[in-house]
Amino acid sequence: MPSDFPRSPKLLKGALVVYESHTPGSKAKVIAFQYNPVQVSRSLAHSRAQTGTSASASRGQAQQDVLRVEGPPSETITLSVILNATDQLEEAEQNQNVVQNGLHSVLATLEMLLYPTSFQVLKNEQLAEGGEVQLNPADLPLTLLVWGKSRVVPVLINSFSVTEEAFDPNLNPIQAKVELGLKVLNYIDLPADSAGRNIYISYQEQKENLANKYQSGAQEQQIRGLLPS
């Protein structure tokens, strides 16, 4: 059946995009949100420059450093992802995995963003048994939050909370809410050869371009008249 609103804009879904490694060109996996979160909260805090600690130097150094920063602000993002298997269960033939497992697959996909792979764990165990003294910590995959063209940014999942709200007869969750707390990874957090570093710089450049398009409006001259000469 054709849409009643043929000219209505196509809804862009938010997503997490996961790369197997931080190397540019690595394979990406897209985890599109079933429903876009109705609210995205962001918090920014200055990354202030270090000040002197001696009593004689502290005041003068603090005055010099009050407007200095070491880099971009620390940014955190929180959002809620709603999951519901009702539509898939109504089309059971096309969604056998959901029929058998409910939302376990999508929840596991999200949860694995916090885990080292079992392959990495077993490899380190084998190296330890073989006498290896220095073991490299396991790397998490590079994860991007994609929220429209102006917000494509590397993130680290700092907090993850799941509320499973409904279950099928086999106790598979069929309705759930996932609360995600994300730390934006900037060019200081990421190594120079990481794909995420370049993505963050593009994210900041996009902010700068948008800021340059801002216009204060008709009140600008009136406000300027209040400023000290």
C-alpha positions in Angstrom: 0.0 0.0 0.0 1.5 3.4 -0.9 2.1 5.8 1.9 -0.5 8.4 2.7 2.3 10.9 2.9 4.6 10.2 -0.1 6.7 13.4 0.5 7.2 12.7 4.3 11.0 12.6 5.1 12.5 9.2 5.6 13.4 8.7 9.3 17.1 8.4 9.9 17.9 5.8 12.6 20.7 6.4 15.1 23.2 3.6 15.5 26.4 2.3 17.0 29.0 1.3 14.4 31.6 -1.1 15.6 35.0 -1.7 14.0 37.0 -4.9 14.6 40.1 -2.9 15.2 41.3 0.7 15.4 43.2 0.3 12.1 41.7 2.5 9.3 39.8 0.4 6.8 38.8 -2.4 9.2 35.5 -4.1 8.9 32.5 -2.4 10.4 29.3 -3.8 12.0 26.2 -1.6 12.2 23.9 -1.8 15.2 20.9 0.4 14.2 18.5 1.5 17.0 15.1 -0.2 16.6 13.5 3.1 17.9 15.4 6.3 18.1 15.9 7.5 21.7 13.5 10.3 22.6 16.2 12.1 24.5 20.0 12.4 24.3 21.8 14.0 27.2 25.3 15.5 26.8 27.7 16.9 29.4 31.0 18.7 28.7 33.7 19.6 31.2 36.9 21.6 30.7 40.2 19.8 30.4 42.1 22.4 32.4 45.9 23.0 32.2 47.9 21.9 35.3 48.8 24.8 37.6 51.9 25.2 39.9 51.7 23.8 43.4 54.1 26.0 45.3 52.6 28.8 47.4 54.6 31.5 45.8 53.9 30.5 42.2 50.3 29.1 42.6 48.4 32.4 42.3 50.3 33.8 39.4 50.3 30.5 37.6 46.6 30.1 38.2 45.9 33.5 36.8 47.9 32.6 33.7 46.2 29.2 33.3 42.6 30.2 34.1 41.6 30.3 30.4 44.1 27.6 29.2 43.0 24.1 28.5 45.0 21.0 27.6 42.7 19.9 24.9 39.0 19.4 24.0 36.5 19.1 26.9 35.6 15.8 28.4 32.2 14.9 26.8 29.7 12.3 28.0 26.5 11.2 26.4 23.6 9.2 27.9 20.7 7.8 26.1 18.1 5.0 26.4 17.6 2.4 23.8 14.2 0.7 23.7 13.9 -2.8 22.3 10.7 -4.7 21.5 10.2 -8.0 19.7 6.5 -7.7 19.1 6.8 -6.8 15.4 9.3 -9.6 14.7 7.1 -12.2 16.6 4.1 -11.3 14.4 6.2 -12.3 11.4 7.6 -15.5 12.9 8.7 -17.1 9.6 11.1 -14.3 8.8 12.4 -13.9 12.4 13.1 -17.4 13.7 16.0 -16.2 15.8 13.7 -13.8 17.7 11.1 -16.6 18.1 13.7 -18.9 19.6 15.8 -16.4 21.6 13.7 -13.3 22.0 16.0 -10.2 22.4 19.0 -12.2 23.6 20.9 -11.7 20.3 20.6 -7.9 20.2 21.3 -7.6 23.9 24.4 -9.8 23.6 25.6 -7.7 20.6 25.4 -4.6 22.7 26.9 -6.2 25.8 29.9 -7.5 23.9 31.0 -4.0 23.3 32.3 -4.1 26.9 34.0 -7.5 26.7 37.4 -8.6 25.4 36.9 -11.5 23.0 37.2 -15.0 24.4 39.9 -15.6 21.8 42.0 -12.8 23.4 41.4 -14.2 26.9 42.4 -17.7 25.9 45.4 -16.5 24.0 46.7 -14.5 27.0 46.1 -17.6 29.2 48.2 -19.7 26.8 51.0 -17.1 26.8 51.0 -17.0 30.6 51.2 -20.8 30.8 54.1 -20.7 28.4 56.0 -18.3 30.7 55.3 -15.0 29.0 55.8 -12.4 31.7 54.4 -9.3 30.0 50.9 -9.7 28.5 49.2 -7.0 26.5 45.7 -6.0 27.8 42.9 -6.9 25.4 41.6 -4.1 23.2 38.0 -3.3 22.9 36.7 -2.6 19.4 36.4 0.9 18.1 32.8 2.1 18.6 31.1 5.1 16.9 27.9 6.8 17.9 26.1 7.8 14.7 23.4 10.4 15.4 22.8 12.3 12.2 25.4 13.8 9.9 26.7 16.3 12.5 27.4 13.7 15.2 29.5 10.8 14.2 31.9 10.3 17.1 34.1 7.6 18.7 32.8 6.6 22.1 33.6 4.2 25.0 30.7 2.6 26.8 31.2 3.6 30.5 28.0 2.4 31.8 25.4 -0.2 30.6 22.2 -1.0 32.4 19.4 -3.3 31.1 15.8 -3.5 32.4 14.1 -6.5 30.9 10.4 -5.7 31.0 8.5 -8.6 29.3 9.3 -12.3 28.6 8.0 -15.1 26.3 6.9 -18.5 27.7 10.5 -19.7 27.6 11.7 -16.6 29.7 13.4 -15.0 26.7 13.2 -11.2 27.1 10.9 -9.7 24.4 10.9 -6.1 25.7 13.8 -4.2 27.3 15.3 -0.8 27.9 19.1 -0.3 27.7 20.6 2.7 29.4 23.9 3.7 27.9 26.5 6.0 29.3 29.1 7.0 26.7 32.4 8.8 27.0 33.4 10.6 23.8 37.0 9.6 22.9 38.9 12.6 21.6 42.3 13.0 19.8 44.1 13.0 23.2 42.6 9.7 24.2 43.3 7.9 20.9 46.7 7.0 19.3 47.8 8.9 16.2 47.3 5.9 13.9 43.7 5.2 15.1 40.8 5.6 12.7 38.9 7.0 15.7 41.3 10.0 16.0 40.6 11.2 12.5 36.9 10.7 13.1 37.0 12.8 16.2 38.8 15.6 14.4 36.2 15.6 11.7 33.5 15.8 14.5 35.2 18.9 16.0 35.6 20.5 12.6 31.9 19.9 12.0 31.1 21.8 15.2 33.4 24.6 14.2 31.6 24.9 10.8 28.2 25.0 12.5 29.4 27.6 15.0 30.6 29.8 12.1 27.0 29.8 10.7 25.5 31.1 13.9 23.8 34.5 13.7 22.8 36.3 16.9 19.8 38.1 15.3 18.3 41.5 15.6 19.3 42.1 19.2 23.0 42.0 18.5 23.5 45.8 18.2 21.4 46.5 21.3 23.5 44.0 23.3 26.7 45.5 21.9 25.6 48.9 23.2 25.7 47.5 26.7 29.3 46.5 26.5 32.0 48.6 28.2 34.0 50.7 25.8 
